[in-house]
C-alpha cells in the first residue's frame, strides 16, 4: 500500500514538473519585435530568420510556418501586422512576405524567441554564419603623441 502511494506521488510530481517546463517553453515563443525599430534581418534557412531590433541590436529568432525558398537571397522583407499593434510576434497571425517575388505568399511567424549571447553563438556554429559584431575594446592602445612636430630632412 505504501509503495502504491509513493508511486502515485512520484508520478504526480513528474507530471506537474513536465507541465511547468512546457508552459515556460511556450512563454518564450511569444516574444515580439516592434516594427518601427526593426533594423535588419539575417536569414538562416528557408524557414528560420534572425530579426534585429533597435540601436542596441536586440535579436529574435523567428521560425516561419511555410518555407520561403528565396528567403536567403531577398533584398527586401515586408511584415504583415494582422492585429495592428505595431509589433510582429510569435504564435500570432503576423506574417513575413518577400515583396520582390512574382508569387507573394505570406509565411506566418510560428515562434519568436529573444536571443542572448549564448543563443547567438549556438546559431553561428549551427548555421555557419556571423550574427554578432566584434566590438573594439575601449582601452585599445593608441600611438603615443608627443608635443614635438615631426622633422623633415
C-alpha positions in Angstrom: 0.0 0.0 0.0 2.8 2.4 0.9 4.5 1.7 -2.4 1.4 2.4 -4.4 1.0 5.8 -2.6 4.7 6.6 -3.1 4.5 5.7 -6.8 1.4 7.8 -7.4 3.0 10.8 -5.7 6.1 10.4 -7.8 4.1 10.2 -11.0 2.1 13.3 -9.9 5.3 15.3 -9.2 6.8 14.3 -12.6 3.6 15.3 -14.4 3.5 18.7 -12.7 7.2 19.3 -13.4 6.6 18.4 -17.1 3.6 20.8 -17.3 5.6 23.6 -15.8 8.5 23.1 -18.3 6.1 23.1 -21.2 4.5 26.4 -20.1 8.0 28.0 -19.6 9.0 26.9 -23.2 5.7 28.1 -24.6 6.0 31.5 -23.0 9.4 32.2 -24.7 8.0 31.6 -28.2 5.7 34.6 -27.9 8.2 37.4 -28.0 7.6 40.5 -30.1 9.7 43.0 -32.1 8.4 46.5 -32.7 8.0 47.2 -36.4 9.4 50.8 -36.4 12.6 49.5 -34.7 13.5 46.6 -37.0 16.9 47.3 -38.3 17.8 44.2 -40.2 17.2 40.5 -40.9 19.6 37.6 -41.3 18.1 34.5 -43.0 19.4 31.2 -41.7 17.5 28.9 -44.0 14.1 28.9 -45.8 12.1 28.8 -42.6 14.3 30.5 -40.0 15.5 34.1 -39.7 17.1 36.4 -37.1 15.4 39.7 -36.8 17.3 42.7 -35.3 15.5 45.4 -33.4 16.7 48.8 -32.4 20.1 50.5 -32.0 21.1 48.1 -29.2 20.5 45.3 -31.8 18.2 43.0 -29.8 18.0 39.8 -31.8 15.0 37.5 -32.2 14.9 34.0 -33.7 11.7 33.6 -35.8 10.5 30.3 -37.3 8.1 30.5 -40.2 5.1 28.3 -40.9 6.0 27.8 -44.6 9.3 27.8 -46.4 10.2 30.8 -48.4 12.7 29.4 -51.0 14.2 32.8 -51.9 14.5 34.0 -48.3 18.3 33.8 -48.3 18.6 35.9 -51.5 15.9 38.5 -50.8 16.9 42.2 -50.5 13.6 43.4 -49.0 11.2 41.9 -46.5 7.6 43.0 -45.7 6.0 42.4 -42.4 2.2 41.9 -42.1 0.9 43.1 -38.7 -2.6 41.4 -38.7 -3.6 42.7 -35.2 -2.4 46.3 -35.9 -0.5 46.7 -32.7 2.8 47.8 -34.3 4.6 44.6 -33.4 5.3 41.3 -35.1 5.0 38.4 -32.6 5.5 34.7 -32.5 2.4 32.4 -32.3 0.2 35.1 -33.7 -1.3 35.9 -37.1 1.6 38.1 -38.1 3.5 37.2 -41.2 6.5 37.9 -43.4 6.4 38.2 -47.2 9.0 38.8 -49.9 7.7 41.7 -51.9 10.1 41.2 -54.9 8.8 37.7 -55.6 6.4 37.1 -58.5 4.1 35.0 -56.3 3.8 36.6 -52.9 2.7 34.1 -50.3 3.0 35.2 -46.7 4.5 32.9 -44.2 3.2 33.1 -40.6 5.6 33.5 -37.7 5.1 30.4 -35.7 7.5 31.2 -32.9 9.7 34.1 -32.0 12.3 34.0 -29.2 14.7 36.6 -27.9 18.3 35.6 -28.3 21.1 36.1 -25.8 24.8 35.8 -26.5 24.9 32.1 -25.9 22.0 31.6 -28.3 23.6 33.7 -30.9 26.9 31.8 -30.7 25.0 28.5 -30.9 23.2 29.6 -34.1 26.5 30.9 -35.6 28.0 27.5 -35.1 25.0 25.6 -36.3 24.4 27.6 -39.5 28.0 28.8 -40.1 27.0 32.5 -40.2 28.2 35.6 -38.4 25.4 37.2 -36.3 27.4 39.3 -33.8 29.7 42.2 -34.5 33.1 42.3 -33.0 33.4 45.3 -30.7 36.6 47.3 -30.3 37.9 47.3 -26.8 37.6 50.7 -25.1 41.2 50.6 -23.8 42.7 50.0 -27.2 46.3 51.1 -27.2 46.8 54.3 -29.2 50.1 55.5 -30.5 51.9 57.9 -28.2 51.6 61.5 -29.2 54.3 64.0 -28.3 54.1 67.7 -28.5 57.0 67.8 -30.9 56.5 68.5 -34.6 57.9 65.9 -37.0 61.2 66.9 -38.6 61.7 66.9 -42.3 65.2 66.4 -43.7 
